[in-house]
């Protein structure tokens, strides 16, 4: 039977840092913040359409950052394992 790890703040922080999804969500958010205004400015979009475009930019940013997120997490995991030796 697998022993469960106690849920602590440090465990949650390390889990978030070492999760690919955290980095992908952050990159998608950054893409939406950077490119959202560029895409929606001057188009005369209503608020719901503008929100939809921002969500689409966020999703595109999330999807194209799979490889960089994988590299970031593998680098962090190696650094933590190296520091633990």
N, C-alpha and C positions, 0 to 999 in steps of 0.2 A: 504494500500500500504506500502511495506517495505521501510524504510528509508535507503538510501545507505550511507555507511561509506566513509569518504573522504580518498583518496589514499595518504598516507604519508609513509615516510621511516619507522617509528616505526610500522605502521600497517603491512607493508610488512615483516619486521623482525619477528614480532609476528606470522604472518600467516605462515611463513616458519618454525619457531621453533615448532609450534603446528600442523604441517602437518605430517602425517605418511609417506607420500611419500618422504619428505626431508630426514628423517632418514633412510629410506630404500635405497635411492639413495646413501647417504653417506656411508652406510654399504656395499653396493655393490661395490662402488669405492675402499673402504679399502680392501675388499676381493680380488678384481682384482689386487691391488698393492701388497698385501702380497702373494697371491697364484699364480698369473699370471706367475712370473718368475719360480716358482717351477714346474709348469705344462709344460712350453715351453722350458726349458733349456735342451740341449743335445738331442733334438728330430730332429734336422735338418729341422725345418719347414721354409717355405718361409714366407716372411713378411705378405702377406694377410692371410695365415693360422694362423700365430701367433696373428694377430689382431683379427681374428674370435674367437680364443681360449680365449683371454682376454675379449672379449665381452660376451662370454658364461659364464666365471667365474663371471663377473659383474652381469649378469642376475641371476645366481644361488645365488649369495650373496644377491641380491635384493629380490629374492623370499623367501629365508629362514629366512629373518629378519622381516617378517610381525608381528609376536607375540611380539618380543622385541620393535619394533617401536610403536606398539599400547600401550604397557606398558609405554614407555618413554613419549609419548604424553599425556596419561591420568595422569601420575604423574606431568608433567609440568602444565597441566590445573588445577589440584587440588591445586598445589602450588600457582598459580596465583590467583585462586579464594580465597584461604585462606589468601593471602597477601592483597587482596582487601577488606576484611572484617574489 
